[in-house]
Amino acid sequence: MPPKPHRILLDRFSGYADEAAAYMRRRRISRKPFARLYYPGGRATELPADSTTGAELFVAAGAVIDLTATTKRRGRS
């Protein structure tokens, strides 16, 4: 007896979903937070979050984000 048409579609969709989930797991594992600095002339430097300079940049970036969020909330009121 041949498989029902909806079953073939469901199996294909399940395969795609499994592949997408595996891709996201690999991406999460391999991606570590870092800060990237761009200099005039096109040079760039990447600093891991667990380095001293990287940690300081993350704190500074968080402060800028918080300040921006506070400013936007005040502007909407």
Summary of the structure (lengths in Angstrom):
residues: 77
radius of gyration: 22.6
end to end distance: 65.8
largest distance: 68.1
contacts: 143
relative contact order: 0.08
helix: 66%
strand: 13%
